[in-house]
């Protein structure tokens, strides 16, 4: 399978333009974690129960990752360090993170690939939402 290393902006543009979709943060996170184009991630989530223009449940993210032979496990060390802190604080430190992560905040998920935050929060620099969970993608 061909690997795609697309940025958040490129994936979001595909989602809006070609799929007329919104609320697709988990779709983008899957595309980032597995190096997929938006369409492949979109259709995978559709198979596991995501409705068009609706968010997803964590269970659906596990099922979608499993289709590509991946799994997400809570990173206990990062969870203890970052739970309850803001996204802004995390963005300053995530440059040193190796691997791929899903960071869950209230009704949103952020994808981090080898220290690069692939999400709209990276450009805004004003997200004061609290981190709920940090999962490492294996």
Secondary structure by P-SEA (a helix, b strand, c coil): cccccccaaaaaaaaaacccccccaaaaaaaaaacccaaaaaaaaaaacccccccccaaaaaaaaaaaccccccaaaaaaacccccaaaaaacccccccbbbbbcccbbbbbcccccccccccccccccccccccccc
